């Protein structure tokens, strides 16, 4: 398992290329691309901080949801998917089908 400082370095390197923020409210899921946020330790607990604009489709799902995941593509395999998730709204289309990606239940530790 990575230490927070190792994850923070990888996160900072990947952010300019795009990182997936995925949320679900139990009925629907949505992924958006983010290029801002931070990873660190808060009160001794590894933490990820992301900002989502109020007008984003993802914001409503986050507010009603069960949590979120942050996924870092470590190579260019997901460049098209990051582009679609960063420029299209799940309100208007099925981004997963358009991007050729799918979701998987997160692992919790």
Protein Blocks (a to p, Z undefined) as FASTA:
>chain_A
ZZfklmmmmmmmmmmnopaddddehjaccddddfbdcdddeehiacddddddfklmklmm
mmmmnbdcddddfbfklmmmmmmmmmpcfklocfklmnopacdddddZZ
